[in-house]
Amino acid sequence: MVYYFESDVVSPPITLFMGFDKNENEDLIKWGWPEDVWFHVDKVSSAHVYLRLGQGQTIDDIPSNVLEDAAQLVKANSIMGNKMNDVDIVYTMWANLKKTPGMEVGQVGFHKEKDVRKMRVAKRINEIMNRLNKTKREEHPDFRAEREKRDRLERDDKKKLLREKKRKEEEVEKKRKEEAELRSYNSLMSGENMSKYDDGNDSDEFM
């Protein structure tokens, strides 16, 4: 089961989501999308909260008020973190999450520490949590099926782009050849070249 929340501080709203327990967190670690951004309380057990970026967006494009919503949500869903002030929230792209065989269920590390962002949350803001909780809904998605569908559509899009690129390249090459042939013909038919076939011996002097 996954909980979904709508961060409506922007328009259109951005969806935040998190697994019900460590098993769902494990599935999200395994079958997340490259467009997903992962949030967690630093050095403290907490829920894994995600948001999904739009096409062409980067982690730097997340509005500050959406970051605040995500940070408040992950803090509120940490038994220890919810009781603490001045906690750090770490976040990074899903592709930077590292899972090794020796890790416990739901545990994760990072491929590159330099790609992990950090933000400080001074305290829980109930107004934010009340607003988010009003949008809360539960679903039971098939993470693997959704990821495979996403990858299939991406492959189809890439194939389409490659076909279009090849078609344009063929058109350019065809036009280049046509222009080269036209230049060659024009050069051949120019007066200078025509004179090569006119030696001036069209008189009847041989008679």
HUVENRA-V732906 format. One record per residue. N is the residue number from 1. RES is the residue in one small letter. SS is DSSP state (helix for helix, strand for strand, loop for the rest). D_CENTER is the distance of its C-alpha to the mean C-alpha in whole Angstrom. Layout:
# HUVENRA-V732906
n-><N:N>
res-><RES:RES>
ss-><SS:SS>
d_center-><D_CENTER:D_CENTER>
This chain:
# HUVENRA-V732906
n-><1:2:3:4:5:6:7:8:9:10:11:12:13:14:15:16:17:18:19:20:21:22:23:24:25:26:27:28:29:30:31:32:33:34:35:36:37:38:39:40:41:42:43:44:45:46:47:48:49:50:51:52:53:54:55:56:57:58:59:60:61:62:63:64:65:66:67:68:69:70:71:72:73:74:75:76:77:78:79:80:81:82:83:84:85:86:87:88:89:90:91:92:93:94:95:96:97:98:99:100:101:102:103:104:105:106:107:108:109:110:111:112:113:114:115:116:117:118:119:120:121:122:123:124:125:126:127:128:129:130:131:132:133:134:135:136:137:138:139:140:141:142:143:144:145:146:147:148:149:150:151:152:153:154:155:156:157:158:159:160:161:162:163:164:165:166:167:168:169:170:171:172:173:174:175:176:177:178:179:180:181:182:183:184:185:186:187:188:189:190:191:192:193:194:195:196:197:198:199:200:201:202:203:204:205:206:207>
res-><m:v:y:y:f:e:s:d:v:v:s:p:p:i:t:l:f:m:g:f:d:k:n:e:n:e:d:l:i:k:w:g:w:p:e:d:v:w:f:h:v:d:k:v:s:s:a:h:v:y:l:r:l:g:q:g:q:t:i:d:d:i:p:s:n:v:l:e:d:a:a:q:l:v:k:a:n:s:i:m:g:n:k:m:n:d:v:d:i:v:y:t:m:w:a:n:l:k:k:t:p:g:m:e:v:g:q:v:g:f:h:k:e:k:d:v:r:k:m:r:v:a:k:r:i:n:e:i:m:n:r:l:n:k:t:k:r:e:e:h:p:d:f:r:a:e:r:e:k:r:d:r:l:e:r:d:d:k:k:k:l:l:r:e:k:k:r:k:e:e:e:v:e:k:k:r:k:e:e:a:e:l:r:s:y:n:s:l:m:s:g:e:n:m:s:k:y:d:d:g:n:d:s:d:e:f:m>
ss-><loop:strand:strand:strand:strand:strand:strand:loop:loop:loop:loop:loop:loop:strand:strand:strand:strand:strand:strand:loop:loop:helix:helix:helix:helix:helix:helix:helix:helix:helix:helix:loop:loop:loop:loop:strand:strand:strand:strand:strand:strand:loop:loop:loop:loop:loop:loop:loop:strand:strand:strand:strand:loop:loop:loop:loop:loop:loop:helix:helix:helix:loop:loop:helix:helix:helix:helix:helix:helix:helix:helix:helix:helix:helix:helix:helix:loop:loop:loop:loop:helix:helix:helix:loop:loop:loop:strand:strand:strand:strand:strand:strand:strand:helix:helix:helix:strand:strand:loop:loop:loop:loop:loop:loop:loop:loop:loop:loop:strand:strand:loop:loop:helix:helix:helix:loop:strand:strand:strand:strand:strand:loop:loop:loop:loop:helix:helix:helix:helix:helix:helix:helix:helix:loop:loop:loop:strand:strand:strand:loop:loop:loop:helix:helix:helix:helix:helix:helix:helix:helix:helix:helix:helix:helix:helix:helix:helix:helix:helix:helix:helix:helix:helix:helix:helix:helix:helix:helix:helix:helix:helix:helix:helix:helix:helix:helix:helix:helix:helix:helix:helix:helix:helix:helix:helix:helix:helix:helix:loop:loop:helix:helix:helix:helix:helix:helix:helix:loop:loop:loop:loop:loop:loop:loop:loop:loop:loop>
d_center-><24:22:22:20:21:20:20:21:22:20:20:18:18:15:16:16:17:19:21:25:26:25:25:22:20:21:19:16:16:17:15:12:8:6:4:8:10:13:17:20:24:25:27:28:28:25:23:19:17:14:12:9:7:7:5:6:6:7:10:12:12:13:16:19:21:18:18:21:21:19:21:24:23:22:26:28:27:28:32:33:30:31:34:34:33:31:29:25:22:19:16:13:10:10:10:13:15:18:21:24:27:29:27:28:26:23:24:21:21:18:18:18:20:19:15:17:17:21:22:26:27:31:31:31:30:32:31:27:28:30:28:25:27:29:25:25:25:25:23:24:20:20:17:18:18:15:13:15:15:11:12:15:13:11:14:16:14:14:18:18:17:19:22:22:22:25:26:26:27:30:31:31:33:36:36:37:39:41:41:43:45:46:47:49:51:52:53:55:57:57:61:61:60:62:65:65:66:69:71:74:76:77:80:83:85:85:87>
